[in-house]
Amino acid sequence: VYFLVPLVLGKAFSSDRDIANKITQIRIFFNPVEETNWGFKTVFPDVKFHQPVLAKQAPDSDDVYVLERFGKVYKIGYPNSGAPELILDLSDQLGEVEVENGAVGLAFHPEFNLASNKQPYAYLYFTDTRPEGVQHNRLSRYDLSLTSVEERSQSEQVILRLDREDSGFHNGGSLEFGPDGFLYAAIGEGVRPKSAKTFEDTFRSGILRLDVDMDPSKSREPNPFPHGIAQNYFVPNDNPFIGNEKVRDEFFALGLRNPFRISFDDTTGKLWVGDVGSTIWEEVNLVEKGYHYEFPKVEGDNNDNIVTNDLGIEGKGPVYAYQHTAYDRAVIGGIVNRNGKYEELKDKYVFADNYSAKVFAFDASQSKVNEVEFLARANQYAQRGISSVTQLRSGEILVTTLGAASDPSGEVLELVRASEANVKAVKKEEKKVPEGYDEATTAALFNVNCARCHGIKGDGDSPDAKQLGVPLPDFTSPLYHFKTDRQHMIDVVNKGGVAMGKSPLMPPWGGFLEPQEIEHLVTYIESLPAKHHHH
């Protein structure tokens, strides 16, 4: 019934917690992965990457550049791979990489050409958590024409240095040059210091449009920026909010929660955005200049004639929105396929979900979509799932899978017809489980999988806690551990809330995590009271 009447129950889901619990319960038990005509093959069979977040080509080059979350960029030949060449190494610039932090965005100047040296620039977007308790997001330019890795890595020209709260959530992450030659940067709603929340004094929750060539015939100098550094760019004269005192001139669009992957349609020039949602909805948006995409007032299709913002800016809803299941819960924006290589996918938008590692498609000409086509599921999922969907100029659609944080096990995969696939969907990972308990590895596991609901400290104080509508335990309290049996905790993590008579919003992790990892997670949770000196 739920799948037959999604809009009716969608409204009920967002307004009635009992119905929400029932729906979530149904979803946990019915999560089929059917056989399809599509699969994946490994692009670089002999190479494992350390949490690859993006694979893309530079202009005038067949080489593929792979950005790792821990701050390294590799160049590797395509289709004849050979050994990857380390191009940039910013790993000493990031501080601690956990939660949603790290290097997340990479773009090349449209005139990037190592031979001519005219614009040999790569642009990176990453987080820096040094020193502890102080975080910022950086957008910087690097000169790739320099000879050594050290020289290239030290050639940083800072464009934006954005002060932010220290949670590590909702960074956004994509950088793309548009057909107009301007640089577009997707910024999440968490990118702000606690004292600054408005669009007039900080960059957050939207898309920025910058002229990094600083052409005075097209652009103007930016206004002073109070919460960080904003330099080495101009503001395009036709940016939509110039003259609006409530919005900084750099904004192209507003009202996005965590726009993690963006891309331009080669045919129409339109901007597609995958916007990672909160506790219920995920969105795919077709972002146009000057619109407000409704966050935080509205997410998904639950608008109900709500006034979406108090800025007097016209609001716009998503092209496609889906509600969370136990596994589909973090959209990864993709590409509009205009290439004939995949005839069945011609003129379709191809995107993914990070947690379930499923890839989907729908007709890109539609202004509103309710059903999508499931194409394939990658072989790594949950916190190791898909981190990007990109396309080579020759037409091949690539996805990156993160793999484990503890060792290089991420891959670059190509979407292929099932007969060509060599990656088995939903296979058990052949990964090295460390002997005994390693706290750093397990802390990373907790931060990625558990902290969004249970909080970084484990005290139940998380970005999503208020929206969940259920009381969350305080793992930092000795009283909790006095009352709670260790085996009970293991069973809850393993079997999920439904099986243990608790909230269905707690998914069963037994299908995703190894038994030893679950044991280690509980050991880590048991250590939290001593870490946080709970009173």
N, C-alpha and C positions, 0 to 999 in steps of 0.2 A: 504493500500500500504506500509505504514511504516513497518508493521510487516512482510510483504512478502520479503522485500529487506533490511534487517537490516544492511548488511555490506556496501552497496552503500550509504545509508542515514547516516550510522554511520560516514563515512568519511566526508560527507557533513555537518553533525551536528557539527563536531569539527572544521570545517574550514569556515563555512558560518553562520553568526549569524542570518540572516533572516530565513534560513531553520531551524536552531535550535529553533527559536521562534515558528515556525509553528508546529514542531514536539512536542515541549513541550505543546503547546496548545491542540493538539490531545490527548496527554497522560492524561492531566488533566480531559478531558471529558470522556475518556474510561479507567476506572480503575476497571474492574470487579473482584469480588472475587467469583469464582464459587464454587459450592458444590463439595466436594471430598470424598474419602473413609476414610479420616483421620481427627482426631480432637485431643483435649487435655483433660486430666483430671488433677485435682489438686492433687499433691502428698501429701501435708501436709494441709488438709482442714482447720485445726484450727489455722494455723499460717500465719501471714502476715509479710513480711520482709521489711526493710527500704532500698529500692533500691538495691536488690540483683544483683550482677554482674556475679556470678559464683556459680555453684553447682557441687561438684565432690567428689568422694570417695578417701580415703587414701588407700595405700596398706594394705592388710590383715585386712580390716575392711569393714563391710556392712554399717556403718554409712555414712551419707552424710554431708559434710561440706559446709556451705553456706557463701560466702564472700559478705558483704554489702559494698556498695560504700563509706559509711561514716566511715569505718574502723573497723567494728566488724566481727568476724568469729564465727559462731555457728555450733555446731555438733548436728545432729538430727538423730534418729534411722530410719532405712529403712529395711523393709516396714512398721514396726510398729512405728509410729513417736514418740508419747509422746511429752514432752515439750523440746524445743531446749535448749541446754546447751551452755552458752557463753564460748568460748575457748580463744579468743584473743580480746582485745579492744584497738585499736590504734587511737580512735577517737580524742584524744587530740594531736595527732602527725601530723594531716593532714592540719591544718589551715582551710581556707574556701574552701568548696567543691562546685565547680560550673563549668560550661562549661564542659570540659572533664576530670576534675581533680577527685581525690579520690583514693581509693584502687581499683585496677583493675586486679591484677594477683595473683594467689595462686598455689603453687605446693608443693608436699610432697616428701621427699627423698625416693628413691626406696626401701630402707630398713627401712622405717618408721614403727615402731612397738612399741606401748606404753608398751607392756609387757617386751620386752627384753632391752629396753632403748639403743639399739645399735646406731640408727640414728633417734632420736625422733624429727626430724626437719621439720618445715613448712617454706617455702620461700614466701615472699610477695613482690609485686611491687606496689608502691603507690607514690602519689605526696604530697609535703609539700609546702604550700604557706606562711609559717611564716618566717620572718615578712613580712608585705605587700610590694609588689614590688620585692621580692626575692623568686624565686621558684626553687625547685629541685625535681628530681625523685629519689626514693630510692629502692634498692633491698636489702632486709635484711632477716636474718635467725632467727627463733624463736624456743626455746626449749619447746616442748609441754609435756615433761615428768614432768615438774614442777607442783607443787600442786595447786596453786591458779591462778586466772585470772591475778592478779597483777604481780606475779612472771613471768608468761609466757610472758606477754606483755612487761615486763622490761628486758627480756633476749635477746634483739636485738643484733645481730652481723651484723654490716653494711658490705655489700659486694660492692655495688656501691652507690655512692651519686653523682648524675649527675647535675651539674649546668645547668640551662636552662633559655630561655627567659621567660617573665612573662605573655604570652598570655593564657596559660592553654590548648592550642590545641595540638593535634597530639602526645599523649604520647605513643602510642602503647599499649601494656598491657599484653600479655600472658607470662606465665612461664610454661615450661614443661620439665620434664626429658626425654631424648631420650633413645632408647634401648641400647645405648652405656654407659649409666650411667651419662652422662654429662648434665648440666643444660642449656637449651636454653631459651633465653630472647628476646622477640620481642620489638624493640625500635622504636618509631615514629620519623618523621623528625623534629618535633618541639623541641626535647630534645637536646638543645644546647644553650650555651650563644651566644649572638649576634656576639661576636668577633670570634667565632669558627664555621666553616662550613664544614671542610674537614674531611674525614674518618681517617686521620692520627692523629688528636688531640682530637677527641671526639667520643662518641657513639651515633649514630642516624641513622634512616632510614635503618634499617636492622635487622638481627638476630645475636645475640651473642651466643657463645658456650663456657661454662666455666666448669672447673673441681673444684667443690666446696669441693671435698674430698682431693684435693691438693696431689695427688699421684705422687711422683717424677719419678716413672718409666714410667708414661704416659704423663707427663705435665711439664711445665717450669714456672718460675715466670714471671709475667707480667711486661711490661715496665712501667716507671713512667707515671702517668696520670695527665695532666695539668689543667683540668677543673672540679675538684671535688675529690672524693675519689674512689679508686679502690683497693680492698684488700681482704684477706681471700679467695682467689681462685688462681688456676694456669691456664695456657693456654694449652689446649691439643696440643701435639706435631704435630698432623696431621691436625690442623686447616689450612684452605686453603690459607690464606693470609700471613702466616709467611714468611718473606723475602721480602715482598712487602712494600717498604718504604712509600707508599701513603695510606696504609690501616692498621689500628691497628690489631694486631695478634688475638684479641678476636673475630673478625667477622667471621661468618659462611657464610653469604650471604648479599648482599647490594641492594639498589635501591627499597626499599619499603616505601610507604608514611606513612601509619598508620596501621601497622599489629596488629589488635586488638585481634584476636583469632587464635591460632595455635593448631595443634594436630598431633600426630604420628599415622600412619596406623599400627594397631597391626600385620598385615600380612606381609607387605612389609617393614615396618620401615620408610617409606617416610614421609616427613614433609609437611603438608597442611596448607596454610595460607589464611585467609580472610584479604585482604588489602583494607581499607577504602579509597576511592578516593577523588578527589577534586570536581569540579563542574559538571563533565560529567560522569565519569566512576567509576565502582566498579569492583574489581578483586578477583578471587580465583586463587591462585598460588600453584604449586607443587614446593617447594623450595629445590634445591639441592646445595650441598657444592660448594662454590667458584663462583657462578653466580651473575650477576647484573640484577635485575628485572626492570630496565629501568627508574624508577622515579628519577629525575623530567623531563627527556627529553621526555618520552613516558608514557602515561597511556592507559589502555584498549587495544583495537585492532587497534588503530590509529598509527601504527608504520611507514608505508610508507617508509621503508628503511632508517630511521633516524639513525645516529650513536647514540647509547643510552647512552654512557658515555665516559668521557675523560681519563679513567684510564687504557684503554687497556684490560678490563675485559669482557669476553664473556657475552652478554646479553641474556635474556630469557623472553618471553612473558607469559601471563596468560593462564591457562587451560580454564577458563571461565571468560568472562567480560560482564557486562551489563551496559547500559546507564541509567542515572537517569530518573525516572518519578517524578511526584509530590510526590509520596509516597515511592517508592523503591529507597533508596538513601544512605544507609549505611550498607554495608555487614557485617555480623557476621559469621566468620569462624566456621565450625562445625567438624564433625567426619566421618570417613569411617566406615560404618556399616558392620562388618564381622560376626555378630551374627545372628543366625537363628530365633531369636524372631520375627523379621520383615522379613518374607520370601520375600515379594515383594520388599523390600529395600536392599536385600543382595548385598554386593559389590558396594553399592552406597555411594557417598559423600552427606551427609545431612547437610545443612547450612541454614542461615536465613538472613533476612533484618531487621535491628533495627527499622526503621521508620514504614514500612508497617506491621511489625510483621508476615510476611509470612515465611513459611519454605519450602525449595525446595530440590530437589535431582537430581543427575545425575550419570551416570556410571563412577566409579572411575578408570576404566582401560583406559579411553580415554585420549589422550594427548591434544586434543582440542575439546571443547564442545560449540555448538551454541544454543542448546535448553535445558531447564531444566524442570523437572516435579514439578508442584506446589502441595504441600501436604496439608497444613493447615495454618490457620491464627489465631494467639493468640488473646486474648480479650483485650489486652492493646497495644497501638500503639503510633505513633509520639514519643514524648520525653519519653514515658512510656513503650516503646516496648521491644523487645527481646534483651538480653545482652549476652547470651551464649547458645551454643548447646553442650552438653556433653553426655557421655554414661556410664552407670554403667556396672560393669563386668558381671552382669546377663543379660545385653542386652538392658535394658530400655533406651530410648533416652529422656534426660531431657532438657528443656529450662527454663531459668529464664527470667521473665518480670520485668522491673524496678519498675513500679508503680510511684506514685507521689513523688517528692522530699520533699513535706511538711509533709507527714505522711506515716507510714508503710502501703503500699498497693501493694507491689511487691509479686510475687508468684514463686514457683517452679512448673512447669507443666511437665507432661509426654505425649509424643506423643503416641496416641492410635488409634485404629480403630474407625470409626465414631460411631459405636454402643455402644462403651464404654465411649464416651466422655461426660463430665459433664460441660465443659467450652464452652459457646456459643461464636462463633467468632463474632467480631465486635459488641459486645453488648455495650450499654451505660454504662460507669463506674458508679458504685454506690459509689461515693466518696463524702467526706465532703468538700463542698465549704465554705471557711471561710466567716463569716459575714463581710461585708464591705471590704475595700481595705487594704491588707497587703503588704507593700513595699518589704520586704525580699523575700516573696514567689513569688511575681510578677517579681522581679529582676531575680530570679532563672529561672522562666519561659522564660523571655527574653533571658537570657544567653544561655539556651539550644536550643531554637527554632529559635532565630532571630540573635544572635551575629555572627554566622558563615558568614552571608552575610553582616549584618548591622554594625558589629563591637561591641566589648564589651562596648564601651562608647556610641554606637549608632551614631557615626559620619561617618559611611560608610567606615571606614578604617579597613578592615577585611582580614584574610588570603586569602579569595577567591575573593576579590573585583575586582582585575585586570582580572581574568578569566571570570567573568560574562559578561563583554562586554556591560553593561548598566549602566547609571549613578545612583548612590545610594544617597538617601536623607541624609542630615546631621541633625539628630534629636536633636543634641545639639545646633543648631542655633535658636535663637529667631525668626529670619526672617522666617524660615520654618514654625513655628507654627503661626506666624502672617498671613501667606498666606494660611494655610491649616486648613480647618474646621474639628472639632473633629469627627463629624458623618462620614465625608469622610474617615478619618483614620480608623474608626471602620469598614466601608464597605470594604475597601481595605484588611484589615486583614481577615475579614469574608469571602468575596467572591473571593479574589485573583485578580491577575493582569489582567487576560483575561476579566473578567466580568466588570472591571473598566477601560478598555481601556489602561491598562499599560502592563508592561512586563509579559509574561507568566511564567517567572522564579520566580515570586512571587506566591506561591501556595495558594489556598483557605484554611484557617484554620478553617472555620466554621464546618467542619465535624469532627475535632479533638478536638478543644477547646470549652469549655462551653461559652455561651454568656457573663456570668459574668467575665470569665477569659479574654476574648477579651476586655471588658470594662476596666478591670484592667490593661491590657497591654498598652492600649492607655493612661490611666492615668499615668503609669510609663514613657512612652515615653514623655509625656508632662512635666514631672519633670526633664528631662535630661539637658535642658539649665542651670538651676540653679545649677546642680551638677558639671558641667564642665566649668562654667565661660567662655563661648564662646566669643571670640573677633572677 
